[in-house]
Amino acid sequence: MTTARLSATASVLSAVAVGVLLGGCSGSVTVEKSKPTVSADKLAATVSERLAAQTGRPKPRITCPEDLAGKVGTTTRCTLTAADGSTLGVTVTVTSVEGKQVDFGIKADDKASPPAN
């Protein structure tokens, strides 16, 4: 039963990853600070929205450990967590900054990590 659940979860996470990798995914956030920075919470919400739009699935649970500095090339790692606890890493990279507008690309890892026991 555990194997079937892991396979189903891996399939769902793989579908998310394939959708993100094949279609490319990006996001954009307008910030209110003098130095453009996207808060970790806003980043997680935007990544979740973009992944849902890209894959046609409900918004996944995304967590980002830190704010994203609005400087081209800056990256951070976020985590997509499935209902069973398995996870998929997501890299977010700033692609452009214009004034208070921060644009970024989103790329999911190829493989999911199994749930913790």
C-alpha positions in Angstrom: 0.0 0.0 0.0 2.8 2.4 0.8 4.4 1.7 -2.6 1.2 2.5 -4.4 0.8 5.7 -2.4 4.4 6.7 -3.1 3.9 5.9 -6.8 0.7 8.0 -7.0 2.4 10.9 -5.2 5.5 10.6 -7.4 3.2 10.7 -10.4 1.5 13.9 -9.2 4.7 15.6 -8.3 6.3 14.4 -11.6 3.4 15.9 -13.4 3.9 19.2 -11.7 7.7 19.0 -12.4 7.1 18.1 -16.1 4.6 20.9 -16.5 7.0 23.4 -15.0 10.0 22.1 -16.9 8.4 21.8 -20.3 6.3 24.9 -20.3 8.6 27.1 -18.3 7.1 29.0 -15.5 7.6 32.5 -14.3 6.2 35.0 -11.9 6.2 38.7 -11.3 5.6 40.6 -8.1 5.5 44.4 -7.4 7.1 45.3 -4.0 6.7 48.4 -1.9 10.2 48.7 -0.5 13.0 51.0 -1.7 15.2 48.0 -2.3 13.1 45.5 -4.2 12.6 42.3 -2.1 9.9 39.7 -2.4 8.9 38.4 1.0 9.1 34.6 1.6 5.3 34.4 2.1 4.5 36.4 -1.1 7.0 34.4 -3.1 5.5 31.1 -1.9 2.0 32.3 -2.8 3.1 33.5 -6.2 5.0 30.3 -7.0 2.0 28.2 -5.9 -0.4 30.2 -8.1 2.0 29.9 -11.1 2.4 26.2 -10.7 -1.3 25.7 -10.4 -1.9 27.7 -13.5 0.8 25.9 -15.4 -0.3 22.4 -14.5 -4.1 22.9 -14.3 -4.1 21.4 -10.8 -5.0 22.9 -7.4 -2.5 25.2 -5.8 0.3 23.2 -4.2 1.6 23.9 -0.7 4.8 25.9 -1.2 7.2 27.1 1.5 10.1 29.5 0.9 12.7 29.9 3.6 13.8 33.4 2.9 12.9 36.6 1.1 14.1 37.0 -2.5 16.3 40.0 -3.2 15.3 41.8 -6.3 18.7 41.5 -8.1 19.0 39.7 -11.4 20.5 36.2 -10.9 19.6 35.9 -7.3 18.1 32.5 -6.5 16.4 30.8 -3.6 15.1 27.3 -3.0 11.4 26.7 -2.1 9.7 23.4 -1.3 6.5 21.9 -2.7 5.0 19.5 -0.1 2.4 17.0 -1.2 -0.5 15.8 1.1 1.5 12.6 2.0 4.5 14.6 3.1 6.7 13.9 0.0 8.5 17.0 -1.3 9.8 18.5 -4.5 12.4 21.3 -4.6 11.7 24.4 -6.6 14.4 26.9 -7.6 13.3 30.5 -8.1 15.7 32.9 -10.0 15.3 36.6 -10.5 15.2 37.3 -14.3 14.6 41.1 -14.3 13.9 44.0 -12.0 12.3 47.2 -13.2 11.6 49.7 -10.4 9.6 47.8 -7.9 8.7 45.0 -10.3 10.6 41.7 -9.7 10.3 39.0 -12.4 11.5 35.5 -11.7 11.7 32.0 -13.3 10.5 28.9 -11.5 12.1 25.4 -12.1 11.1 22.3 -10.2 13.5 19.5 -9.5 13.3 16.3 -11.6 12.7 14.0 -8.6 10.6 14.1 -5.5 11.8 13.1 -2.1 9.7 10.5 -0.3 7.7 11.4 2.9 9.5 11.3 6.2 8.6 8.3 8.4 
